[in-house]
């Protein structure tokens, strides 16, 4: 009782602060490109809740912008454009997910995330718990800014949103949780871009409402993907995009797949393997659009209503008791989706989800409707010490993971420890673990590989014991 008395006193005291000292946040117009300049010219968007210092309740900028006529709208040649676009796109995405979530989102590792609109020369973008980081890179005679793309910013903000509701995924080592993280970013970016009127108009022009046709929303990060292909010197992404939600991939055990290879095949690397889940989600999404149209809606209304259904499906999936909290397989996540759909949406799309997950071979044929029976909740930590020549310089390292759902319950500890060791052996072979010296000061820059992607793990020395920690960064 005394606690509540104290807190109500605090609230009362806050409310008594003279309003002059706390000017109300307001709606402010920002530069915003829902796609990128390869697809369309930038427009503007209104960001609600902008404080006089240019921050919102969720984001701040590394360098404050100077308003022009009360707006943060700039030409693309003005350097302020990059920060304005990234800040607007980040706020827009967080607000859309929060609306579906139904309560304020609390970031996993910071009260507010810092948006770094242009942090220097790199062909990259990432989320690291502190903020969202974007860069510039010369490609031919043009400069590519990763923060200029609403989709790329939406993807990075997706990492932050998923980290907020499922922080345990950054304590896992398997391909599936890492790949799901990547897919989550693409899925929310895709749903968000379709909520933009100009993007929706373009997609309607491109598809006539048949979303199985190629379109600018399904194709994610066009300018960044094109830049990557140009810099590498050949097509590594499969087209003029970073990834495409329209694909035909079916499930294969990621542990049997090579790390990398041609873009028309699936590989173990997390961005690569994410394409399977994104493709499955996109099939569900287009199925919802088609159902809406069959019920008499025009294509525009059908797509908009499906974005609502998509955000709701993902927000519901992340409520306690549904999506696993730690290690999982795509099969566990598909089962969680069906359980969530049955319990939180009256089973409206259960048939559709089951059919897609079976077609994609993520769930066994006909298993979808009963799959929720094997889903179990709860998490537990499991640690092991790497023993054997296959670990090379990492032999003797201690490593820990967070088990959840069927992973936590179906196998005994010795089998789990064996699986964890096998996964670490694979990551070490793939160059995904960063070695460090005892007493070495490890900087954020040290946590990135030469190709710009973050390492999955880094050696920390804890009381002289080599320990491999998960790197909590996603690119
Ligand atoms: Zn990512």
Boltz pocket constraint, residues with backbone or C-beta under 6 A from the ligand:
constraints:
  - pocket:
      binder: B
      contacts: [[A, 155], [A, 156], [A, 159], [A, 181], [A, 182], [A, 185], [A, 474], [A, 475]]
      max_distance: 6.0
